[in-house]
Amino acid sequence: MKKQLTIIALAVCALAISINASAQKFALIDMEYILKNMPAYERAGEQLNQISRKWQAEVEALSTEAQNLYKTYQSEAVFLSAEQKKEREEAIVAKEKEAADLKKKYFGPEGELYKKRESLMTPIQDEIYEVVKDICETKGYSLILDRASDSGIIFASPKIDISADVLTKLGLN
């Protein structure tokens, strides 16, 4: 008798879980599509590209100076004393280090470009998040996945893609 009650209880639990699971609503968004349709994102990208090109030019200028110092050193090395050679070599190494340090400052993992990207993109991402959260709460979704970043989605019905709703709520559609 106990065995039968246990089986019945397990069956009731399994039925309750399956009913509960089927009641959940899911949706997808395509973050790439949303961002491509946001002028603020495009402007931020252009601004980052301009800054990056400017900083890259500064780094390249220092590298070119180091190369020119080295070429001059090579052509004049036969005429220089040991002390003059040492001074020139130290100047070349210092210029190369200056270029490397500047490159790290601008483009390193915690560099200026990273900080600038974060300061420009965070408000855009926060705005999208708030809209998605609002749609989720309004329409009762339990889960919203990003189609663009999840390679685990093999197929999803276009009916559950709410990217257009997000753009509309952002005032871009």
C-alpha positions in Angstrom: 0.0 0.0 0.0 2.8 2.4 0.9 4.5 1.7 -2.4 1.3 2.5 -4.4 0.9 5.8 -2.4 4.4 6.7 -3.2 4.0 6.1 -6.9 0.7 8.1 -6.9 2.4 11.0 -5.1 5.3 11.0 -7.5 2.9 10.9 -10.5 0.9 13.9 -9.0 4.2 15.8 -8.5 5.3 15.1 -12.0 2.0 16.2 -13.4 2.1 19.4 -11.3 5.6 20.2 -12.5 4.7 19.6 -16.2 1.6 21.8 -15.9 3.6 24.5 -14.2 6.4 24.3 -16.8 4.0 24.6 -19.7 2.5 27.7 -18.2 5.8 29.6 -18.5 6.2 32.0 -21.3 9.5 32.6 -23.2 10.6 35.1 -25.7 13.7 36.0 -27.7 15.4 39.2 -28.6 18.1 39.8 -31.2 20.5 42.3 -29.5 22.5 42.8 -32.7 19.3 43.8 -34.6 18.3 46.1 -31.8 21.7 47.8 -31.5 21.9 48.2 -35.3 18.7 50.2 -35.2 19.8 52.5 -32.4 21.3 55.8 -33.6 22.9 56.3 -30.2 24.8 53.0 -30.5 26.0 53.9 -34.0 27.2 57.3 -32.7 29.0 55.7 -29.8 30.7 53.3 -32.2 31.8 56.1 -34.5 33.1 58.1 -31.5 35.1 55.0 -30.3 36.6 54.6 -33.7 37.7 58.2 -33.9 39.3 58.0 -30.5 41.0 54.7 -31.3 42.4 56.1 -34.6 43.7 59.2 -32.8 45.4 57.2 -30.0 46.8 54.6 -32.5 48.4 57.5 -34.4 50.0 58.7 -31.2 51.4 55.3 -30.5 52.6 54.9 -34.1 54.3 58.3 -34.0 56.3 57.3 -30.9 57.2 53.9 -32.5 58.4 55.8 -35.7 60.5 58.1 -33.6 62.1 55.0 -32.0 62.8 53.5 -35.4 64.3 56.7 -36.7 66.5 56.9 -33.6 67.7 53.4 -34.3 68.3 54.0 -38.0 70.3 57.1 -37.2 72.2 55.1 -34.5 73.0 52.4 -37.0 74.3 54.8 -39.6 76.5 56.7 -37.1 77.6 53.9 -34.9 81.0 53.6 -36.4 81.8 57.2 -35.5 80.5 57.1 -31.9 82.4 56.5 -28.8 81.4 53.7 -26.4 79.8 56.3 -24.1 77.8 57.9 -27.0 76.7 54.5 -28.2 75.4 53.7 -24.7 73.5 57.0 -24.5 71.9 56.5 -27.9 70.9 52.9 -27.1 69.3 54.0 -23.8 67.4 56.8 -25.7 66.1 54.2 -28.2 65.1 51.8 -25.5 63.4 54.7 -23.6 61.4 55.7 -26.7 60.3 52.1 -27.4 59.2 51.8 -23.7 57.3 55.1 -24.0 55.5 53.8 -27.1 54.7 50.4 -25.4 53.5 52.2 -22.2 51.3 54.5 -24.2 49.8 51.6 -26.1 49.1 49.7 -22.9 47.6 52.9 -21.4 45.2 53.4 -24.3 44.5 49.8 -25.5 45.3 47.5 -22.5 42.7 45.4 -20.8 41.8 48.2 -18.4 43.0 50.9 -20.7 41.4 54.2 -21.7 39.6 52.7 -24.7 38.0 50.1 -22.5 36.8 52.7 -20.0 35.5 54.9 -22.8 33.6 52.0 -24.4 32.1 51.2 -21.1 31.0 54.8 -20.4 29.4 55.1 -23.8 27.8 51.6 -24.0 26.5 51.1 -20.5 23.7 53.7 -20.7 22.6 52.2 -24.0 22.6 48.7 -22.5 20.8 49.9 -19.4 18.1 51.5 -21.5 17.6 48.3 -23.5 17.6 46.2 -20.2 14.9 48.4 -18.7 12.7 48.1 -21.8 13.1 44.4 -21.9 12.4 44.1 -18.2 9.2 46.2 -18.7 8.0 44.1 -21.6 8.8 40.9 -19.6 6.8 42.1 -16.6 3.9 43.5 -18.8 3.5 40.4 -20.9 4.4 37.8 -18.2 7.5 36.3 -19.7 9.5 34.0 -17.4 12.6 34.1 -19.6 14.0 36.2 -22.4 17.0 34.9 -24.4 19.3 36.8 -26.7 19.3 35.1 -30.0 22.4 36.9 -31.1 24.6 35.7 -28.3 23.3 32.2 -27.7 24.6 29.7 -30.2 22.6 27.0 -28.4 19.4 28.1 -30.1 19.0 26.0 -33.2 15.6 27.2 -34.1 13.1 29.5 -32.6 9.7 30.6 -33.9 9.7 34.2 -35.1 6.4 34.5 -33.1 8.4 34.7 -29.8 10.9 37.3 -31.1 10.1 40.6 -29.3 13.0 42.6 -30.8 10.5 44.8 -32.7 8.6 45.4 -29.5 11.8 46.6 -27.8 12.6 49.0 -30.6 9.0 50.3 -30.5 9.2 50.9 -26.7 12.6 52.6 -27.3 10.9 54.9 -29.7 12.9 53.7 -32.7 10.2 51.9 -34.7 
